[in-house]
Amino acid sequence: MQYVFFVAAFNAFFFAMLALQKKNKATHDWVLLGWLIYLGFFTGSYSFFSHDYFVSYPLASSSFISLFLLHGPFLYLYVKYLVSGKTSFQRKDLWHLFPILVFNVYLGIAWFIPDVHQRISL
């Protein structure tokens, strides 16, 4: 299974390189490029470190799983800018990343509270 994730990461980086070569990129192209790069790093790091690192540090595994929450905002922003045709990124769209930030702050605080840390690692 490790090799499947490695191939998926390679494909994500390959398609990111193809998207990077496009001339006159619109905002939705930049969102797609960011999504592909994120997906490449996410699946690549999972393929290399999933066995040893996540078994040893279960809280890190929980924060890594929280990165799945990024797919929703990437998909929403890509479709939004693709359909609307807006030419610039809006700062108010960063609010879609707020749930990921809140969850990771919770995990960071839970790391220092033994009772909560023990319940997460089970």
FIROMI-188510 format. One record per atom (N, C-alpha, C): residue number from 1; residue in one letter; chain; atom name; x, y, z. Coordinates in steps of 0.2 Angstrom, whole numbers. Layout:
N
PAGU	NUM	A	A	CA	X	Y	Z
...
END
This chain:
122
PAGU	1	M	A	N	4	-6	0
PAGU	1	M	A	CA	0	0	0
PAGU	1	M	A	C	4	6	0
PAGU	2	Q	A	N	10	6	3
PAGU	2	Q	A	CA	15	11	3
PAGU	2	Q	A	C	16	14	-4
PAGU	3	Y	A	N	17	9	-9
PAGU	3	Y	A	CA	19	11	-15
PAGU	3	Y	A	C	13	14	-19
PAGU	4	V	A	N	7	13	-17
PAGU	4	V	A	CA	1	16	-20
PAGU	4	V	A	C	1	23	-19
PAGU	5	F	A	N	3	25	-12
PAGU	5	F	A	CA	3	32	-10
PAGU	5	F	A	C	9	36	-13
PAGU	6	F	A	N	14	32	-14
PAGU	6	F	A	CA	20	35	-17
PAGU	6	F	A	C	18	37	-25
PAGU	7	V	A	N	15	32	-28
PAGU	7	V	A	CA	13	34	-35
PAGU	7	V	A	C	8	39	-35
PAGU	8	A	A	N	3	40	-31
PAGU	8	A	A	CA	-1	45	-30
PAGU	8	A	A	C	2	52	-29
PAGU	9	A	A	N	7	52	-25
PAGU	9	A	A	CA	11	58	-24
PAGU	9	A	A	C	14	60	-30
PAGU	10	F	A	N	17	56	-34
PAGU	10	F	A	CA	21	57	-40
PAGU	10	F	A	C	16	60	-45
PAGU	11	N	A	N	10	57	-45
PAGU	11	N	A	CA	5	59	-50
PAGU	11	N	A	C	3	67	-48
PAGU	12	A	A	N	2	68	-42
PAGU	12	A	A	CA	0	75	-40
PAGU	12	A	A	C	5	80	-42
PAGU	13	F	A	N	12	78	-41
PAGU	13	F	A	CA	17	83	-42
PAGU	13	F	A	C	18	83	-50
PAGU	14	F	A	N	17	78	-54
PAGU	14	F	A	CA	17	78	-61
PAGU	14	F	A	C	11	83	-64
PAGU	15	F	A	N	5	82	-61
PAGU	15	F	A	CA	0	86	-64
PAGU	15	F	A	C	1	94	-61
PAGU	16	A	A	N	4	95	-56
PAGU	16	A	A	CA	6	101	-53
PAGU	16	A	A	C	11	105	-58
PAGU	17	M	A	N	16	101	-60
PAGU	17	M	A	CA	20	103	-65
PAGU	17	M	A	C	17	105	-72
PAGU	18	L	A	N	12	101	-74
PAGU	18	L	A	CA	8	103	-80
PAGU	18	L	A	C	4	109	-79
PAGU	19	A	A	N	1	110	-73
PAGU	19	A	A	CA	-3	116	-72
PAGU	19	A	A	C	1	122	-72
PAGU	20	L	A	N	7	121	-69
PAGU	20	L	A	CA	12	127	-69
PAGU	20	L	A	C	14	129	-75
PAGU	21	Q	A	N	14	125	-80
PAGU	21	Q	A	CA	17	127	-87
PAGU	21	Q	A	C	11	131	-91
PAGU	22	K	A	N	5	131	-89
PAGU	22	K	A	CA	0	134	-92
PAGU	22	K	A	C	1	142	-92
PAGU	23	K	A	N	0	145	-98
PAGU	23	K	A	CA	1	152	-98
PAGU	23	K	A	C	-6	156	-97
PAGU	24	N	A	N	-5	162	-94
PAGU	24	N	A	CA	-11	166	-92
PAGU	24	N	A	C	-15	162	-87
PAGU	25	K	A	N	-12	160	-81
PAGU	25	K	A	CA	-16	157	-76
PAGU	25	K	A	C	-21	161	-73
PAGU	26	A	A	N	-27	159	-72
PAGU	26	A	A	CA	-32	162	-68
PAGU	26	A	A	C	-32	160	-61
PAGU	27	T	A	N	-36	163	-57
PAGU	27	T	A	CA	-36	162	-50
PAGU	27	T	A	C	-38	154	-48
PAGU	28	H	A	N	-42	151	-52
PAGU	28	H	A	CA	-44	144	-51
PAGU	28	H	A	C	-38	140	-53
PAGU	29	D	A	N	-34	142	-57
PAGU	29	D	A	CA	-28	138	-59
PAGU	29	D	A	C	-23	138	-53
PAGU	30	W	A	N	-22	144	-50
PAGU	30	W	A	CA	-18	144	-44
PAGU	30	W	A	C	-21	140	-38
PAGU	31	V	A	N	-27	140	-37
PAGU	31	V	A	CA	-30	136	-32
PAGU	31	V	A	C	-29	128	-33
PAGU	32	L	A	N	-30	126	-40
PAGU	32	L	A	CA	-29	119	-42
PAGU	32	L	A	C	-21	118	-41
PAGU	33	L	A	N	-17	122	-42
PAGU	33	L	A	CA	-10	121	-42
PAGU	33	L	A	C	-8	120	-34
PAGU	34	G	A	N	-11	124	-30
PAGU	34	G	A	CA	-10	123	-23
PAGU	34	G	A	C	-12	117	-20
PAGU	35	W	A	N	-18	115	-22
PAGU	35	W	A	CA	-21	109	-20
PAGU	35	W	A	C	-17	103	-22
PAGU	36	L	A	N	-15	103	-29
PAGU	36	L	A	CA	-11	97	-31
PAGU	36	L	A	C	-4	97	-27
PAGU	37	I	A	N	-1	102	-26
PAGU	37	I	A	CA	5	102	-22
PAGU	37	I	A	C	4	100	-15
PAGU	38	Y	A	N	-1	102	-12
PAGU	38	Y	A	CA	-3	100	-5
PAGU	38	Y	A	C	-5	92	-5
PAGU	39	L	A	N	-8	90	-10
PAGU	39	L	A	CA	-10	83	-11
PAGU	39	L	A	C	-4	79	-12
PAGU	40	G	A	N	1	81	-16
PAGU	40	G	A	CA	8	78	-17
PAGU	40	G	A	C	11	77	-10
PAGU	41	F	A	N	12	82	-6
PAGU	41	F	A	CA	16	82	0
PAGU	41	F	A	C	12	78	5
PAGU	42	F	A	N	5	78	5
PAGU	42	F	A	CA	1	74	10
PAGU	42	F	A	C	2	67	9
PAGU	43	T	A	N	1	65	3
PAGU	43	T	A	CA	1	57	1
PAGU	43	T	A	C	9	55	1
PAGU	44	G	A	N	13	59	-1
PAGU	44	G	A	CA	20	57	-1
PAGU	44	G	A	C	23	56	7
PAGU	45	S	A	N	21	61	11
PAGU	45	S	A	CA	23	60	18
PAGU	45	S	A	C	20	54	21
PAGU	46	Y	A	N	14	53	19
PAGU	46	Y	A	CA	10	47	22
PAGU	46	Y	A	C	13	41	20
PAGU	47	S	A	N	16	40	14
PAGU	47	S	A	CA	19	34	11
PAGU	47	S	A	C	26	33	14
PAGU	48	F	A	N	29	38	16
PAGU	48	F	A	CA	36	37	19
PAGU	48	F	A	C	36	36	27
PAGU	49	F	A	N	31	40	30
PAGU	49	F	A	CA	31	40	37
PAGU	49	F	A	C	25	37	41
PAGU	50	S	A	N	21	33	37
PAGU	50	S	A	CA	15	31	40
PAGU	50	S	A	C	16	25	45
PAGU	51	H	A	N	21	21	44
PAGU	51	H	A	CA	21	15	49
PAGU	51	H	A	C	25	17	55
PAGU	52	D	A	N	30	20	55
PAGU	52	D	A	CA	34	21	62
PAGU	52	D	A	C	32	27	65
PAGU	53	Y	A	N	31	33	62
PAGU	53	Y	A	CA	30	39	65
PAGU	53	Y	A	C	23	39	68
PAGU	54	F	A	N	18	37	65
PAGU	54	F	A	CA	11	37	67
PAGU	54	F	A	C	9	32	73
PAGU	55	V	A	N	13	27	73
PAGU	55	V	A	CA	12	22	78
PAGU	55	V	A	C	15	25	85
PAGU	56	S	A	N	21	28	84
PAGU	56	S	A	CA	25	30	90
PAGU	56	S	A	C	21	37	93
PAGU	57	Y	A	N	18	41	88
PAGU	57	Y	A	CA	15	47	91
PAGU	57	Y	A	C	8	48	88
PAGU	58	P	A	N	3	45	92
PAGU	58	P	A	CA	-4	45	90
PAGU	58	P	A	C	-7	52	90
PAGU	59	L	A	N	-4	57	93
PAGU	59	L	A	CA	-7	63	93
PAGU	59	L	A	C	-5	66	86
PAGU	60	A	A	N	1	65	84
PAGU	60	A	A	CA	3	67	77
PAGU	60	A	A	C	-1	64	72
PAGU	61	S	A	N	-3	58	73
PAGU	61	S	A	CA	-8	55	68
PAGU	61	S	A	C	-14	58	68
PAGU	62	S	A	N	-17	61	74
PAGU	62	S	A	CA	-23	64	74
PAGU	62	S	A	C	-23	71	70
PAGU	63	S	A	N	-17	74	71
PAGU	63	S	A	CA	-16	81	67
PAGU	63	S	A	C	-15	80	60
PAGU	64	F	A	N	-12	74	58
PAGU	64	F	A	CA	-11	72	51
PAGU	64	F	A	C	-18	71	48
PAGU	65	I	A	N	-22	67	52
PAGU	65	I	A	CA	-29	66	49
PAGU	65	I	A	C	-33	72	48
PAGU	66	S	A	N	-32	77	52
PAGU	66	S	A	CA	-35	84	52
PAGU	66	S	A	C	-34	87	45
PAGU	67	L	A	N	-28	85	42
PAGU	67	L	A	CA	-27	88	35
PAGU	67	L	A	C	-32	86	30
PAGU	68	F	A	N	-36	81	31
PAGU	68	F	A	CA	-41	79	27
PAGU	68	F	A	C	-46	84	26
PAGU	69	L	A	N	-47	89	31
PAGU	69	L	A	CA	-51	94	31
PAGU	69	L	A	C	-50	99	26
PAGU	70	L	A	N	-44	99	23
PAGU	70	L	A	CA	-42	104	18
PAGU	70	L	A	C	-45	103	11
PAGU	71	H	A	N	-47	97	10
PAGU	71	H	A	CA	-49	95	4
PAGU	71	H	A	C	-56	99	2
PAGU	72	G	A	N	-60	100	7
PAGU	72	G	A	CA	-66	103	6
PAGU	72	G	A	C	-65	111	4
PAGU	73	P	A	N	-61	115	8
PAGU	73	P	A	CA	-60	121	6
PAGU	73	P	A	C	-57	122	-1
PAGU	74	F	A	N	-52	117	-2
PAGU	74	F	A	CA	-49	118	-9
PAGU	74	F	A	C	-54	116	-15
PAGU	75	L	A	N	-58	111	-14
PAGU	75	L	A	CA	-63	110	-19
PAGU	75	L	A	C	-68	116	-19
PAGU	76	Y	A	N	-70	119	-14
PAGU	76	Y	A	CA	-75	124	-14
PAGU	76	Y	A	C	-72	130	-18
PAGU	77	L	A	N	-66	132	-16
PAGU	77	L	A	CA	-63	138	-19
PAGU	77	L	A	C	-61	137	-26
PAGU	78	Y	A	N	-59	131	-28
PAGU	78	Y	A	CA	-58	129	-35
PAGU	78	Y	A	C	-64	130	-39
PAGU	79	V	A	N	-70	127	-37
PAGU	79	V	A	CA	-76	128	-41
PAGU	79	V	A	C	-79	135	-40
PAGU	80	K	A	N	-78	138	-35
PAGU	80	K	A	CA	-80	145	-34
PAGU	80	K	A	C	-77	150	-39
PAGU	81	Y	A	N	-70	149	-40
PAGU	81	Y	A	CA	-67	154	-44
PAGU	81	Y	A	C	-67	151	-51
PAGU	82	L	A	N	-68	145	-52
PAGU	82	L	A	CA	-69	143	-59
PAGU	82	L	A	C	-76	145	-62
PAGU	83	V	A	N	-81	145	-58
PAGU	83	V	A	CA	-88	147	-60
PAGU	83	V	A	C	-89	154	-61
PAGU	84	S	A	N	-86	158	-55
PAGU	84	S	A	CA	-87	165	-55
PAGU	84	S	A	C	-83	169	-60
PAGU	85	G	A	N	-77	166	-61
PAGU	85	G	A	CA	-72	170	-66
PAGU	85	G	A	C	-69	176	-62
PAGU	86	K	A	N	-69	176	-56
PAGU	86	K	A	CA	-65	182	-52
PAGU	86	K	A	C	-58	181	-53
PAGU	87	T	A	N	-55	187	-54
PAGU	87	T	A	CA	-48	187	-56
PAGU	87	T	A	C	-43	187	-50
PAGU	88	S	A	N	-46	189	-44
PAGU	88	S	A	CA	-41	189	-38
PAGU	88	S	A	C	-44	185	-32
PAGU	89	F	A	N	-39	183	-28
PAGU	89	F	A	CA	-41	179	-22
PAGU	89	F	A	C	-43	184	-17
PAGU	90	Q	A	N	-49	182	-13
PAGU	90	Q	A	CA	-52	187	-8
PAGU	90	Q	A	C	-50	184	-1
PAGU	91	R	A	N	-48	189	3
PAGU	91	R	A	CA	-46	187	10
PAGU	91	R	A	C	-51	184	14
PAGU	92	K	A	N	-57	185	12
PAGU	92	K	A	CA	-63	182	16
PAGU	92	K	A	C	-63	175	15
PAGU	93	D	A	N	-60	172	10
PAGU	93	D	A	CA	-60	165	8
PAGU	93	D	A	C	-56	161	13
PAGU	94	L	A	N	-52	165	16
PAGU	94	L	A	CA	-47	161	21
PAGU	94	L	A	C	-51	159	27
PAGU	95	W	A	N	-57	161	28
PAGU	95	W	A	CA	-61	159	34
PAGU	95	W	A	C	-63	151	33
PAGU	96	H	A	N	-62	149	27
PAGU	96	H	A	CA	-64	142	26
PAGU	96	H	A	C	-58	137	29
PAGU	97	L	A	N	-53	140	31
PAGU	97	L	A	CA	-47	136	34
PAGU	97	L	A	C	-48	137	42
PAGU	98	F	A	N	-53	140	44
PAGU	98	F	A	CA	-54	141	52
PAGU	98	F	A	C	-55	134	55
PAGU	99	P	A	N	-59	130	53
PAGU	99	P	A	CA	-60	124	56
PAGU	99	P	A	C	-54	119	57
PAGU	100	I	A	N	-50	120	52
PAGU	100	I	A	CA	-43	116	53
PAGU	100	I	A	C	-39	119	58
PAGU	101	L	A	N	-39	125	58
PAGU	101	L	A	CA	-35	129	63
PAGU	101	L	A	C	-37	128	70
PAGU	102	V	A	N	-44	128	71
PAGU	102	V	A	CA	-47	127	78
PAGU	102	V	A	C	-45	120	80
PAGU	103	F	A	N	-46	115	76
PAGU	103	F	A	CA	-45	108	77
PAGU	103	F	A	C	-37	107	79
PAGU	104	N	A	N	-33	110	75
PAGU	104	N	A	CA	-26	109	77
PAGU	104	N	A	C	-23	112	83
PAGU	105	V	A	N	-27	118	85
PAGU	105	V	A	CA	-25	121	91
PAGU	105	V	A	C	-28	117	97
PAGU	106	Y	A	N	-34	114	96
PAGU	106	Y	A	CA	-36	109	101
PAGU	106	Y	A	C	-31	104	102
PAGU	107	L	A	N	-29	101	97
PAGU	107	L	A	CA	-24	95	98
PAGU	107	L	A	C	-17	98	101
PAGU	108	G	A	N	-15	104	99
PAGU	108	G	A	CA	-9	107	103
PAGU	108	G	A	C	-10	108	110
PAGU	109	I	A	N	-16	110	112
PAGU	109	I	A	CA	-18	111	119
PAGU	109	I	A	C	-18	104	122
PAGU	110	A	A	N	-22	99	119
PAGU	110	A	A	CA	-23	93	122
PAGU	110	A	A	C	-16	89	123
PAGU	111	W	A	N	-11	91	119
PAGU	111	W	A	CA	-4	88	120
PAGU	111	W	A	C	-2	89	127
PAGU	112	F	A	N	-4	95	130
PAGU	112	F	A	CA	-1	96	137
PAGU	112	F	A	C	-6	94	143
PAGU	113	I	A	N	-12	92	141
PAGU	113	I	A	CA	-16	90	146
PAGU	113	I	A	C	-16	82	146
PAGU	114	P	A	N	-14	79	151
PAGU	114	P	A	CA	-13	72	151
PAGU	114	P	A	C	-19	68	150
PAGU	115	D	A	N	-25	70	153
PAGU	115	D	A	CA	-31	66	153
PAGU	115	D	A	C	-34	66	146
PAGU	116	V	A	N	-34	72	143
PAGU	116	V	A	CA	-36	73	136
PAGU	116	V	A	C	-31	69	131
PAGU	117	H	A	N	-25	70	132
PAGU	117	H	A	CA	-20	66	128
PAGU	117	H	A	C	-21	59	128
PAGU	118	Q	A	N	-22	56	134
PAGU	118	Q	A	CA	-23	49	134
PAGU	118	Q	A	C	-29	47	130
PAGU	119	R	A	N	-35	51	131
PAGU	119	R	A	CA	-41	49	127
PAGU	119	R	A	C	-40	49	119
PAGU	120	I	A	N	-36	54	117
PAGU	120	I	A	CA	-35	55	110
PAGU	120	I	A	C	-30	49	107
PAGU	121	S	A	N	-25	47	111
PAGU	121	S	A	CA	-21	42	109
PAGU	121	S	A	C	-24	35	109
PAGU	122	L	A	N	-30	34	112
PAGU	122	L	A	CA	-33	27	112
PAGU	122	L	A	C	-35	25	105
END
